[in-house]
Amino acid sequence: MNPLRKRLVNEAFEKLDANGNGVLELEEVKDKFDATRHPDVISGLRNVEQCRFGFFEMFTSFHNANNNFSGDKAVTRTAFMEYHQFMNDSFERDVEFKNFLVGVWNMDLVSVGEREYAGSHPNVRGKNSRE
């Protein structure tokens, strides 16, 4: 994987690791995956359920095989990187890989407080159309 793609995967890991302990719970990863923003769903090749099931199946299988089927539920940064290394070959161009990561891990969304709105304060970022 080239340096840009590695940086994007590291940013995704950091976004998903809400408590900052350096590992992700397998269920936490599954819960945060957003199939509605997957390129195959957007292009109409697959529906949301097909995409979600395919991700869960592949990620779980990859994770279990990587841990010698020990039942360990922790996803390390290394395992997360290796999974995306495996996915790397599915995307020819960097922009496609970036769109995939940014979309499915919601990396472009910035939390905005309940009473805040875009433009109310210089540090408040706008919400996207789904919010």
N, CA, C and O atoms as CSV, one atom per row, in Angstrom:
chain,resi,resn,atom,element,x,y,z
A,1,MET,N,N,0.847,-1.172,0.000
A,1,MET,CA,C,0.000,0.000,0.000
A,1,MET,C,C,0.897,1.242,0.000
A,1,MET,O,O,1.927,1.285,0.673
A,2,ASN,N,N,0.484,2.233,-0.761
A,2,ASN,CA,C,1.290,3.445,-0.809
A,2,ASN,C,C,1.062,4.285,0.456
A,2,ASN,O,O,0.117,4.029,1.202
A,3,PRO,N,N,1.922,5.287,0.704
A,3,PRO,CA,C,1.832,6.087,1.940
A,3,PRO,C,C,0.485,6.793,2.145
A,3,PRO,O,O,0.012,6.900,3.276
A,4,LEU,N,N,-0.134,7.275,1.062
A,4,LEU,CA,C,-1.436,7.937,1.186
A,4,LEU,C,C,-2.481,6.969,1.731
A,4,LEU,O,O,-3.234,7.309,2.643
A,5,ARG,N,N,-2.522,5.788,1.180
A,5,ARG,CA,C,-3.515,4.802,1.611
A,5,ARG,C,C,-3.258,4.363,3.056
A,5,ARG,O,O,-4.198,4.167,3.827
A,6,LYS,N,N,-1.997,4.213,3.413
A,6,LYS,CA,C,-1.673,3.853,4.802
A,6,LYS,C,C,-2.133,4.945,5.764
A,6,LYS,O,O,-2.685,4.658,6.827
A,7,ARG,N,N,-1.900,6.202,5.380
A,7,ARG,CA,C,-2.321,7.317,6.231
A,7,ARG,C,C,-3.836,7.323,6.399
A,7,ARG,O,O,-4.337,7.559,7.499
A,8,LEU,N,N,-4.567,7.066,5.319
A,8,LEU,CA,C,-6.029,7.038,5.385
A,8,LEU,C,C,-6.526,5.916,6.300
A,8,LEU,O,O,-7.465,6.110,7.070
A,9,VAL,N,N,-5.898,4.753,6.213
A,9,VAL,CA,C,-6.298,3.625,7.071
A,9,VAL,C,C,-6.010,3.958,8.528
A,9,VAL,O,O,-6.823,3.660,9.403
A,10,ASN,N,N,-4.862,4.571,8.796
A,10,ASN,CA,C,-4.543,4.974,10.172
A,10,ASN,C,C,-5.544,6.007,10.688
A,10,ASN,O,O,-5.946,5.947,11.850
A,11,GLU,N,N,-5.948,6.947,9.843
A,11,GLU,CA,C,-6.948,7.934,10.253
A,11,GLU,C,C,-8.286,7.263,10.553
A,11,GLU,O,O,-8.969,7.633,11.508
A,12,ALA,N,N,-8.657,6.283,9.742
A,12,ALA,CA,C,-9.908,5.556,9.991
A,12,ALA,C,C,-9.833,4.819,11.326
A,12,ALA,O,O,-10.789,4.838,12.101
A,13,PHE,N,N,-8.709,4.176,11.592
A,13,PHE,CA,C,-8.544,3.456,12.854
A,13,PHE,C,C,-8.681,4.411,14.035
A,13,PHE,O,O,-9.369,4.110,15.010
A,14,GLU,N,N,-8.027,5.556,13.943
A,14,GLU,CA,C,-8.083,6.530,15.033
A,14,GLU,C,C,-9.494,7.053,15.245
A,14,GLU,O,O,-9.904,7.288,16.382
A,15,LYS,N,N,-10.237,7.236,14.165
A,15,LYS,CA,C,-11.630,7.693,14.293
A,15,LYS,C,C,-12.485,6.630,14.966
A,15,LYS,O,O,-13.343,6.952,15.788
A,16,LEU,N,N,-12.258,5.372,14.625
A,16,LEU,CA,C,-13.059,4.288,15.194
A,16,LEU,C,C,-12.690,3.980,16.634
A,16,LEU,O,O,-13.531,3.510,17.401
A,17,ASP,N,N,-11.448,4.237,17.010
A,17,ASP,CA,C,-10.975,3.945,18.371
A,17,ASP,C,C,-11.371,5.095,19.300
A,17,ASP,O,O,-10.542,5.921,19.683
A,18,ALA,N,N,-12.638,5.123,19.644
A,18,ALA,CA,C,-13.190,6.234,20.426
A,18,ALA,C,C,-12.548,6.375,21.804
A,18,ALA,O,O,-12.340,7.494,22.273
A,19,ASN,N,N,-12.232,5.259,22.459
A,19,ASN,CA,C,-11.667,5.340,23.810
A,19,ASN,C,C,-10.140,5.451,23.795
A,19,ASN,O,O,-9.532,5.628,24.851
A,20,GLY,N,N,-9.516,5.353,22.633
A,20,GLY,CA,C,-8.082,5.557,22.506
A,20,GLY,C,C,-7.205,4.478,23.110
A,20,GLY,O,O,-6.039,4.733,23.413
A,21,ASN,N,N,-7.748,3.253,23.295
A,21,ASN,CA,C,-6.962,2.187,23.910
A,21,ASN,C,C,-6.098,1.415,22.910
A,21,ASN,O,O,-5.386,0.491,23.305
A,22,GLY,N,N,-6.145,1.771,21.642
A,22,GLY,CA,C,-5.272,1.149,20.650
A,22,GLY,C,C,-5.816,-0.115,20.018
A,22,GLY,O,O,-5.164,-0.697,19.151
A,23,VAL,N,N,-6.996,-0.555,20.431
A,23,VAL,CA,C,-7.647,-1.706,19.805
A,23,VAL,C,C,-9.125,-1.389,19.607
A,23,VAL,O,O,-9.697,-0.548,20.300
A,24,LEU,N,N,-9.718,-2.074,18.656
A,24,LEU,CA,C,-11.142,-1.942,18.387
A,24,LEU,C,C,-11.808,-3.268,18.715
A,24,LEU,O,O,-11.243,-4.333,18.463
A,25,GLU,N,N,-12.979,-3.203,19.262
A,25,GLU,CA,C,-13.753,-4.430,19.455
A,25,GLU,C,C,-14.357,-4.809,18.109
A,25,GLU,O,O,-14.758,-3.937,17.338
A,26,LEU,N,N,-14.421,-6.097,17.828
A,26,LEU,CA,C,-14.947,-6.575,16.557
A,26,LEU,C,C,-16.368,-6.052,16.335
A,26,LEU,O,O,-16.700,-5.620,15.231
A,27,GLU,N,N,-17.195,-6.085,17.356
A,27,GLU,CA,C,-18.570,-5.589,17.233
A,27,GLU,C,C,-18.597,-4.082,16.995
A,27,GLU,O,O,-19.460,-3.581,16.275
A,28,GLU,N,N,-17.663,-3.367,17.591
A,28,GLU,CA,C,-17.565,-1.922,17.408
A,28,GLU,C,C,-17.280,-1.600,15.934
A,28,GLU,O,O,-17.857,-0.668,15.374
A,29,VAL,N,N,-16.406,-2.362,15.328
A,29,VAL,CA,C,-16.081,-2.161,13.914
A,29,VAL,C,C,-17.316,-2.427,13.063
A,29,VAL,O,O,-17.632,-1.660,12.154
A,30,LYS,N,N,-18.008,-3.519,13.366
A,30,LYS,CA,C,-19.199,-3.859,12.589
A,30,LYS,C,C,-20.288,-2.808,12.730
A,30,LYS,O,O,-20.962,-2.475,11.755
A,31,ASP,N,N,-20.462,-2.284,13.938
A,31,ASP,CA,C,-21.510,-1.284,14.180
A,31,ASP,C,C,-21.244,0.028,13.464
A,31,ASP,O,O,-22.185,0.734,13.101
A,32,LYS,N,N,-19.992,0.362,13.259
A,32,LYS,CA,C,-19.648,1.648,12.655
A,32,LYS,C,C,-19.525,1.589,11.132
A,32,LYS,O,O,-19.375,2.626,10.485
A,33,PHE,N,N,-19.585,0.403,10.562
A,33,PHE,CA,C,-19.506,0.259,9.112
A,33,PHE,C,C,-20.800,0.779,8.496
A,33,PHE,O,O,-21.884,0.350,8.890
A,34,ASP,N,N,-20.703,1.691,7.540
A,34,ASP,CA,C,-21.871,2.295,6.896
A,34,ASP,C,C,-21.956,1.829,5.450
A,34,ASP,O,O,-21.310,2.391,4.565
A,35,ALA,N,N,-22.753,0.806,5.224
A,35,ALA,CA,C,-22.863,0.225,3.885
A,35,ALA,C,C,-23.564,1.149,2.907
A,35,ALA,O,O,-23.389,0.994,1.699
A,36,THR,N,N,-24.350,2.100,3.383
A,36,THR,CA,C,-25.063,2.994,2.469
A,36,THR,C,C,-24.108,3.864,1.659
A,36,THR,O,O,-24.480,4.389,0.609
A,37,ARG,N,N,-22.884,4.016,2.144
A,37,ARG,CA,C,-21.913,4.862,1.451
A,37,ARG,C,C,-20.838,4.051,0.723
A,37,ARG,O,O,-19.840,4.607,0.266
A,38,HIS,N,N,-21.043,2.748,0.618
A,38,HIS,CA,C,-20.106,1.886,-0.105
A,38,HIS,C,C,-20.245,2.160,-1.603
A,38,HIS,O,O,-21.364,2.332,-2.088
A,39,PRO,N,N,-19.139,2.204,-2.345
A,39,PRO,CA,C,-19.208,2.490,-3.787
A,39,PRO,C,C,-20.112,1.539,-4.572
A,39,PRO,O,O,-20.764,1.964,-5.525
A,40,ASP,N,N,-20.163,0.259,-4.190
A,40,ASP,CA,C,-21.030,-0.692,-4.902
A,40,ASP,C,C,-22.510,-0.379,-4.682
A,40,ASP,O,O,-23.327,-0.593,-5.578
A,41,VAL,N,N,-22.857,0.121,-3.508
A,41,VAL,CA,C,-24.247,0.498,-3.225
A,41,VAL,C,C,-24.593,1.769,-3.991
A,41,VAL,O,O,-25.661,1.865,-4.595
A,42,ILE,N,N,-23.699,2.729,-3.963
A,42,ILE,CA,C,-23.935,3.993,-4.657
A,42,ILE,C,C,-24.094,3.770,-6.156
A,42,ILE,O,O,-24.939,4.399,-6.792
A,43,SER,N,N,-23.290,2.879,-6.719
A,43,SER,CA,C,-23.371,2.625,-8.158
A,43,SER,C,C,-24.505,1.679,-8.530
A,43,SER,O,O,-24.793,1.500,-9.713
A,44,GLY,N,N,-25.154,1.069,-7.539
A,44,GLY,CA,C,-26.280,0.179,-7.806
A,44,GLY,C,C,-25.902,-1.266,-8.071
A,44,GLY,O,O,-26.764,-2.067,-8.432
A,45,LEU,N,N,-24.628,-1.620,-7.902
A,45,LEU,CA,C,-24.205,-3.000,-8.130
A,45,LEU,C,C,-24.728,-3.956,-7.058
A,45,LEU,O,O,-25.047,-5.110,-7.345
A,46,ARG,N,N,-24.811,-3.462,-5.822
A,46,ARG,CA,C,-25.326,-4.269,-4.710
A,46,ARG,C,C,-26.221,-3.396,-3.847
A,46,ARG,O,O,-26.122,-2.170,-3.858
A,47,ASN,N,N,-27.109,-4.066,-3.088
A,47,ASN,CA,C,-27.920,-3.289,-2.152
A,47,ASN,C,C,-27.211,-3.226,-0.800
A,47,ASN,O,O,-26.177,-3.867,-0.609
A,48,VAL,N,N,-27.758,-2.462,0.127
A,48,VAL,CA,C,-27.125,-2.224,1.419
A,48,VAL,C,C,-26.922,-3.530,2.185
A,48,VAL,O,O,-25.853,-3.755,2.751
A,49,GLU,N,N,-27.932,-4.383,2.206
A,49,GLU,CA,C,-27.817,-5.635,2.964
A,49,GLU,C,C,-26.751,-6.564,2.386
A,49,GLU,O,O,-26.003,-7.191,3.135
A,50,GLN,N,N,-26.681,-6.654,1.067
A,50,GLN,CA,C,-25.650,-7.482,0.436
A,50,GLN,C,C,-24.260,-6.972,0.789
A,50,GLN,O,O,-23.355,-7.749,1.095
A,51,CYS,N,N,-24.109,-5.661,0.741
A,51,CYS,CA,C,-22.817,-5.055,1.033
A,51,CYS,C,C,-22.447,-5.245,2.503
A,51,CYS,O,O,-21.302,-5.577,2.812
A,52,ARG,N,N,-23.395,-5.039,3.405
A,52,ARG,CA,C,-23.151,-5.194,4.838
A,52,ARG,C,C,-22.799,-6.648,5.158
A,52,ARG,O,O,-21.852,-6.910,5.900
A,53,PHE,N,N,-23.555,-7.585,4.602
A,53,PHE,CA,C,-23.283,-8.999,4.849
A,53,PHE,C,C,-21.915,-9.386,4.307
A,53,PHE,O,O,-21.173,-10.112,4.969
A,54,GLY,N,N,-21.566,-8.909,3.097
A,54,GLY,CA,C,-20.267,-9.219,2.512
A,54,GLY,C,C,-19.126,-8.698,3.363
A,54,GLY,O,O,-18.120,-9.382,3.552
A,55,PHE,N,N,-19.284,-7.474,3.879
A,55,PHE,CA,C,-18.254,-6.911,4.747
A,55,PHE,C,C,-18.125,-7.723,6.027
A,55,PHE,O,O,-17.016,-8.096,6.409
A,56,PHE,N,N,-19.244,-8.004,6.699
A,56,PHE,CA,C,-19.204,-8.742,7.967
A,56,PHE,C,C,-18.561,-10.106,7.776
A,56,PHE,O,O,-17.738,-10.544,8.579
A,57,GLU,N,N,-18.954,-10.763,6.701
A,57,GLU,CA,C,-18.433,-12.104,6.428
A,57,GLU,C,C,-16.926,-12.062,6.178
A,57,GLU,O,O,-16.171,-12.847,6.751
A,58,MET,N,N,-16.499,-11.138,5.317
A,58,MET,CA,C,-15.079,-11.065,4.969
A,58,MET,C,C,-14.247,-10.580,6.158
A,58,MET,O,O,-13.193,-11.147,6.447
A,59,PHE,N,N,-14.713,-9.536,6.848
A,59,PHE,CA,C,-13.929,-8.995,7.951
A,59,PHE,C,C,-13.828,-10.008,9.085
A,59,PHE,O,O,-12.753,-10.189,9.658
A,60,THR,N,N,-14.927,-10.667,9.413
A,60,THR,CA,C,-14.917,-11.664,10.484
A,60,THR,C,C,-14.022,-12.842,10.120
A,60,THR,O,O,-13.239,-13.304,10.950
A,61,SER,N,N,-14.132,-13.330,8.890
A,61,SER,CA,C,-13.293,-14.450,8.445
A,61,SER,C,C,-11.823,-14.059,8.475
A,61,SER,O,O,-10.982,-14.822,8.951
A,62,PHE,N,N,-11.513,-12.866,7.964
A,62,PHE,CA,C,-10.134,-12.383,7.954
A,62,PHE,C,C,-9.613,-12.254,9.378
A,62,PHE,O,O,-8.493,-12.668,9.676
A,63,HIS,N,N,-10.434,-11.674,10.265
A,63,HIS,CA,C,-10.029,-11.464,11.649
A,63,HIS,C,C,-9.789,-12.797,12.367
A,63,HIS,O,O,-8.785,-12.964,13.059
A,64,ASN,N,N,-10.706,-13.732,12.197
A,64,ASN,CA,C,-10.557,-15.035,12.853
A,64,ASN,C,C,-9.336,-15.791,12.346
A,64,ASN,O,O,-8.598,-16.380,13.137
A,65,ALA,N,N,-9.119,-15.778,11.040
A,65,ALA,CA,C,-7.960,-16.466,10.475
A,65,ALA,C,C,-6.665,-15.805,10.941
A,65,ALA,O,O,-5.667,-16.480,11.192
A,66,ASN,N,N,-6.693,-14.498,11.052
A,66,ASN,CA,C,-5.519,-13.750,11.494
A,66,ASN,C,C,-5.165,-14.053,12.956
A,66,ASN,O,O,-4.003,-13.950,13.349
A,67,ASN,N,N,-6.162,-14.424,13.750
A,67,ASN,CA,C,-5.963,-14.734,15.170
A,67,ASN,C,C,-6.001,-16.230,15.453
A,67,ASN,O,O,-6.245,-16.640,16.588
A,68,ASN,N,N,-5.765,-17.036,14.444
A,68,ASN,CA,C,-5.759,-18.499,14.583
A,68,ASN,C,C,-7.033,-19.023,15.231
A,68,ASN,O,O,-6.999,-19.984,15.999
A,69,PHE,N,N,-8.157,-18.385,14.918
A,69,PHE,CA,C,-9.479,-18.795,15.403
A,69,PHE,C,C,-9.521,-18.908,16.926
A,69,PHE,O,O,-10.154,-19.811,17.471
A,70,SER,N,N,-8.842,-17.984,17.605
A,70,SER,CA,C,-8.760,-18.007,19.061
A,70,SER,C,C,-9.998,-17.427,19.740
A,70,SER,O,O,-10.163,-17.584,20.950
A,71,GLY,N,N,-10.865,-16.765,18.987
A,71,GLY,CA,C,-12.042,-16.145,19.575
A,71,GLY,C,C,-11.780,-14.742,20.086
A,71,GLY,O,O,-12.657,-14.123,20.688
A,72,ASP,N,N,-10.571,-14.233,19.851
A,72,ASP,CA,C,-10.208,-12.889,20.295
A,72,ASP,C,C,-11.049,-11.866,19.540
A,72,ASP,O,O,-11.118,-11.894,18.312
A,73,LYS,N,N,-11.682,-10.969,20.275
A,73,LYS,CA,C,-12.565,-9.979,19.659
A,73,LYS,C,C,-11.884,-8.638,19.425
A,73,LYS,O,O,-12.492,-7.738,18.846
A,74,ALA,N,N,-10.645,-8.484,19.858
A,74,ALA,CA,C,-9.936,-7.217,19.691
A,74,ALA,C,C,-9.306,-7.136,18.303
A,74,ALA,O,O,-8.642,-8.067,17.848
A,75,VAL,N,N,-9.528,-6.004,17.645
A,75,VAL,CA,C,-8.938,-5.745,16.337
A,75,VAL,C,C,-7.814,-4.737,16.554
A,75,VAL,O,O,-8.063,-3.590,16.924
A,76,THR,N,N,-6.600,-5.163,16.325
A,76,THR,CA,C,-5.451,-4.284,16.510
A,76,THR,C,C,-5.271,-3.389,15.281
A,76,THR,O,O,-5.859,-3.634,14.227
A,77,ARG,N,N,-4.463,-2.368,15.433
A,77,ARG,CA,C,-4.153,-1.487,14.303
A,77,ARG,C,C,-3.516,-2.302,13.174
A,77,ARG,O,O,-3.814,-2.085,11.999
A,78,THR,N,N,-2.647,-3.231,13.535
A,78,THR,CA,C,-1.970,-4.062,12.529
A,78,THR,C,C,-2.985,-4.898,11.749
A,78,THR,O,O,-2.918,-4.969,10.522
A,79,ALA,N,N,-3.922,-5.527,12.454
A,79,ALA,CA,C,-4.940,-6.344,11.786
A,79,ALA,C,C,-5.836,-5.477,10.907
A,79,ALA,O,O,-6.207,-5.884,9.806
A,80,PHE,N,N,-6.182,-4.291,11.383
A,80,PHE,CA,C,-7.002,-3.361,10.611
A,80,PHE,C,C,-6.268,-2.954,9.338
A,80,PHE,O,O,-6.870,-2.878,8.267
A,81,MET,N,N,-4.970,-2.694,9.454
A,81,MET,CA,C,-4.141,-2.330,8.309
A,81,MET,C,C,-4.044,-3.503,7.326
A,81,MET,O,O,-4.143,-3.307,6.115
A,82,GLU,N,N,-3.849,-4.720,7.846
A,82,GLU,CA,C,-3.735,-5.893,6.981
A,82,GLU,C,C,-5.027,-6.149,6.216
A,82,GLU,O,O,-4.986,-6.528,5.046
A,83,TYR,N,N,-6.176,-5.948,6.862
A,83,TYR,CA,C,-7.454,-6.118,6.179
A,83,TYR,C,C,-7.551,-5.132,5.017
A,83,TYR,O,O,-7.958,-5.505,3.917
A,84,HIS,N,N,-7.181,-3.888,5.255
A,84,HIS,CA,C,-7.267,-2.895,4.192
A,84,HIS,C,C,-6.176,-3.101,3.142
A,84,HIS,O,O,-6.341,-2.697,1.991
A,85,GLN,N,N,-5.073,-3.720,3.528
A,85,GLN,CA,C,-4.058,-4.118,2.542
A,85,GLN,C,C,-4.665,-5.143,1.585
A,85,GLN,O,O,-4.437,-5.103,0.376
A,86,PHE,N,N,-5.435,-6.054,2.153
A,86,PHE,CA,C,-6.140,-7.056,1.351
A,86,PHE,C,C,-7.143,-6.374,0.413
A,86,PHE,O,O,-7.269,-6.758,-0.750
A,87,MET,N,N,-7.858,-5.359,0.925
A,87,MET,CA,C,-8.851,-4.636,0.126
A,87,MET,C,C,-8.200,-3.708,-0.901
A,87,MET,O,O,-8.837,-3.324,-1.881
A,88,ASN,N,N,-6.949,-3.350,-0.682
A,88,ASN,CA,C,-6.214,-2.401,-1.511
A,88,ASN,C,C,-6.266,-2.770,-2.996
A,88,ASN,O,O,-6.401,-1.891,-3.847
A,89,ASP,N,N,-6.162,-4.040,-3.304
A,89,ASP,CA,C,-6.120,-4.472,-4.703
A,89,ASP,C,C,-7.446,-4.274,-5.432
A,89,ASP,O,O,-7.493,-4.329,-6.661
A,90,SER,N,N,-8.528,-4.045,-4.679
A,90,SER,CA,C,-9.839,-3.842,-5.302
A,90,SER,C,C,-9.979,-2.446,-5.905
A,90,SER,O,O,-10.917,-2.187,-6.660
A,91,PHE,N,N,-9.060,-1.554,-5.577
A,91,PHE,CA,C,-9.166,-0.165,-6.015
A,91,PHE,C,C,-7.922,0.231,-6.801
A,91,PHE,O,O,-6.811,0.243,-6.272
A,92,GLU,N,N,-8.132,0.553,-8.067
A,92,GLU,CA,C,-7.014,0.927,-8.923
A,92,GLU,C,C,-6.430,2.284,-8.552
A,92,GLU,O,O,-5.215,2.443,-8.435
A,93,ARG,N,N,-7.307,3.249,-8.371
A,93,ARG,CA,C,-6.861,4.621,-8.133
A,93,ARG,C,C,-6.989,4.989,-6.660
A,93,ARG,O,O,-7.861,4.488,-5.950
A,94,ASP,N,N,-6.105,5.873,-6.219
A,94,ASP,CA,C,-6.123,6.319,-4.828
A,94,ASP,C,C,-7.440,6.986,-4.461
A,94,ASP,O,O,-7.930,6.816,-3.345
A,95,VAL,N,N,-8.015,7.741,-5.389
A,95,VAL,CA,C,-9.258,8.451,-5.094
A,95,VAL,C,C,-10.393,7.465,-4.817
A,95,VAL,O,O,-11.259,7.740,-3.986
A,96,GLU,N,N,-10.396,6.328,-5.500
A,96,GLU,CA,C,-11.420,5.307,-5.252
A,96,GLU,C,C,-11.257,4.709,-3.859
A,96,GLU,O,O,-12.234,4.510,-3.138
A,97,PHE,N,N,-10.021,4.428,-3.494
A,97,PHE,CA,C,-9.736,3.883,-2.168
A,97,PHE,C,C,-10.135,4.891,-1.095
A,97,PHE,O,O,-10.734,4.533,-0.081
A,98,LYS,N,N,-9.796,6.157,-1.333
A,98,LYS,CA,C,-10.141,7.205,-0.374
A,98,LYS,C,C,-11.653,7.332,-0.234
A,98,LYS,O,O,-12.161,7.426,0.883
A,99,ASN,N,N,-12.374,7.335,-1.340
A,99,ASN,CA,C,-13.834,7.428,-1.289
A,99,ASN,C,C,-14.440,6.258,-0.535
A,99,ASN,O,O,-15.413,6.420,0.201
A,100,PHE,N,N,-13.861,5.078,-0.720
A,100,PHE,CA,C,-14.329,3.896,0.004
A,100,PHE,C,C,-14.151,4.094,1.513
A,100,PHE,O,O,-15.104,3.952,2.280
A,101,LEU,N,N,-12.928,4.421,1.928
A,101,LEU,CA,C,-12.646,4.586,3.364
A,101,LEU,C,C,-13.441,5.721,3.989
A,101,LEU,O,O,-14.047,5.550,5.047
A,102,VAL,N,N,-13.442,6.863,3.349
A,102,VAL,CA,C,-14.149,8.022,3.885
A,102,VAL,C,C,-15.642,7.715,3.993
A,102,VAL,O,O,-16.293,8.106,4.962
A,103,GLY,N,N,-16.170,7.027,3.013
A,103,GLY,CA,C,-17.594,6.715,3.016
A,103,GLY,C,C,-17.998,5.687,4.047
A,103,GLY,O,O,-18.856,5.956,4.889
A,104,VAL,N,N,-17.396,4.517,3.996
A,104,VAL,CA,C,-17.862,3.433,4.867
A,104,VAL,C,C,-17.529,3.647,6.335
A,104,VAL,O,O,-18.204,3.094,7.203
A,105,TRP,N,N,-16.505,4.437,6.631
A,105,TRP,CA,C,-16.167,4.718,8.035
A,105,TRP,C,C,-16.603,6.117,8.463
A,105,TRP,O,O,-16.254,6.564,9.555
A,106,ASN,N,N,-17.358,6.810,7.618
A,106,ASN,CA,C,-17.887,8.145,7.943
A,106,ASN,C,C,-16.801,9.095,8.433
A,106,ASN,O,O,-16.992,9.816,9.412
A,107,MET,N,N,-15.683,9.090,7.758
A,107,MET,CA,C,-14.559,9.927,8.180
A,107,MET,C,C,-14.779,11.407,7.887
A,107,MET,O,O,-14.070,12.253,8.431
A,108,ASP,N,N,-15.740,11.729,7.045
A,108,ASP,CA,C,-15.971,13.125,6.702
A,108,ASP,C,C,-16.986,13.794,7.618
A,108,ASP,O,O,-17.218,14.997,7.507
A,109,LEU,N,N,-17.590,13.034,8.517
A,109,LEU,CA,C,-18.572,13.609,9.422
A,109,LEU,C,C,-17.890,14.134,10.671
A,109,LEU,O,O,-17.032,13.468,11.250
A,110,VAL,N,N,-18.269,15.311,11.071
A,110,VAL,CA,C,-17.711,15.933,12.257
A,110,VAL,C,C,-18.855,16.132,13.239
A,110,VAL,O,O,-19.913,16.641,12.869
A,111,SER,N,N,-18.648,15.737,14.480
A,111,SER,CA,C,-19.694,15.877,15.482
A,111,SER,C,C,-20.027,17.342,15.705
A,111,SER,O,O,-19.141,18.190,15.814
A,112,VAL,N,N,-21.299,17.617,15.768
A,112,VAL,CA,C,-21.782,18.956,16.041
A,112,VAL,C,C,-22.748,18.836,17.210
A,112,VAL,O,O,-23.638,17.986,17.196
A,113,GLY,N,N,-22.580,19.679,18.218
A,113,GLY,CA,C,-23.443,19.634,19.394
A,113,GLY,C,C,-24.897,19.885,19.042
A,113,GLY,O,O,-25.201,20.398,17.965
A,114,GLU,N,N,-25.806,19.522,19.958
A,114,GLU,CA,C,-27.237,19.641,19.705
A,114,GLU,C,C,-27.667,21.065,19.382
A,114,GLU,O,O,-28.488,21.273,18.489
A,115,ARG,N,N,-27.127,22.039,20.091
A,115,ARG,CA,C,-27.565,23.418,19.923
A,115,ARG,C,C,-26.730,24.178,18.900
A,115,ARG,O,O,-27.001,25.346,18.621
A,116,GLU,N,N,-25.735,23.533,18.348
A,116,GLU,CA,C,-24.883,24.210,17.393
A,116,GLU,C,C,-25.346,23.923,15.977
A,116,GLU,O,O,-26.005,22.915,15.723
A,117,TYR,N,N,-25.013,24.778,15.090
A,117,TYR,CA,C,-25.318,24.584,13.689
A,117,TYR,C,C,-24.169,25.160,12.879
A,117,TYR,O,O,-23.401,25.984,13.376
A,118,ALA,N,N,-24.056,24.737,11.661
A,118,ALA,CA,C,-22.955,25.187,10.818
A,118,ALA,C,C,-22.991,26.701,10.700
A,118,ALA,O,O,-24.026,27.283,10.376
A,119,GLY,N,N,-21.864,27.328,10.963
A,119,GLY,CA,C,-21.751,28.766,10.864
A,119,GLY,C,C,-22.002,29.512,12.163
A,119,GLY,O,O,-21.788,30.722,12.235
A,120,SER,N,N,-22.462,28.789,13.210
A,120,SER,CA,C,-22.746,29.464,14.479
A,120,SER,C,C,-21.477,29.803,15.242
A,120,SER,O,O,-21.484,30.666,16.119
A,121,HIS,N,N,-20.412,29.136,14.913
A,121,HIS,CA,C,-19.140,29.354,15.595
A,121,HIS,C,C,-18.042,28.923,14.627
A,121,HIS,O,O,-18.238,27.959,13.887
A,122,PRO,N,N,-16.902,29.596,14.606
A,122,PRO,CA,C,-15.852,29.234,13.645
A,122,PRO,C,C,-15.405,27.773,13.722
A,122,PRO,O,O,-14.968,27.216,12.715
A,123,ASN,N,N,-15.504,27.143,14.893
A,123,ASN,CA,C,-15.052,25.763,15.026
A,123,ASN,C,C,-16.125,24.732,14.685
A,123,ASN,O,O,-15.842,23.533,14.683
A,124,VAL,N,N,-17.334,25.167,14.403
A,124,VAL,CA,C,-18.425,24.234,14.102
A,124,VAL,C,C,-18.418,23.958,12.615
A,124,VAL,O,O,-18.488,24.875,11.796
A,125,ARG,N,N,-18.333,22.702,12.281
A,125,ARG,CA,C,-18.346,22.296,10.878
A,125,ARG,C,C,-19.767,21.884,10.506
A,125,ARG,O,O,-20.569,21.514,11.363
A,126,GLY,N,N,-20.048,21.955,9.251
A,126,GLY,CA,C,-21.375,21.593,8.770
A,126,GLY,C,C,-21.621,20.103,8.805
A,126,GLY,O,O,-20.692,19.296,8.805
A,127,LYS,N,N,-22.869,19.764,8.836
A,127,LYS,CA,C,-23.265,18.380,8.764
A,127,LYS,C,C,-23.473,18.041,7.290
A,127,LYS,O,O,-23.666,18.929,6.459
A,128,ASN,N,N,-23.432,16.767,6.983
A,128,ASN,CA,C,-23.705,16.413,5.598
A,128,ASN,C,C,-25.211,16.244,5.422
A,128,ASN,O,O,-25.960,16.395,6.387
A,129,SER,N,N,-25.664,15.939,4.228
A,129,SER,CA,C,-27.087,15.882,3.935
A,129,SER,C,C,-27.809,14.772,4.692
A,129,SER,O,O,-29.013,14.879,4.924
A,130,ARG,N,N,-27.106,13.709,5.084
A,130,ARG,CA,C,-27.754,12.619,5.827
A,130,ARG,C,C,-28.101,13.042,7.238
A,130,ARG,O,O,-29.041,12.503,7.823
A,131,GLU,N,N,-27.371,13.993,7.804
A,131,GLU,CA,C,-27.628,14.422,9.176
A,131,GLU,C,C,-28.752,15.420,9.192
A,131,GLU,O,O,-29.128,15.909,10.257
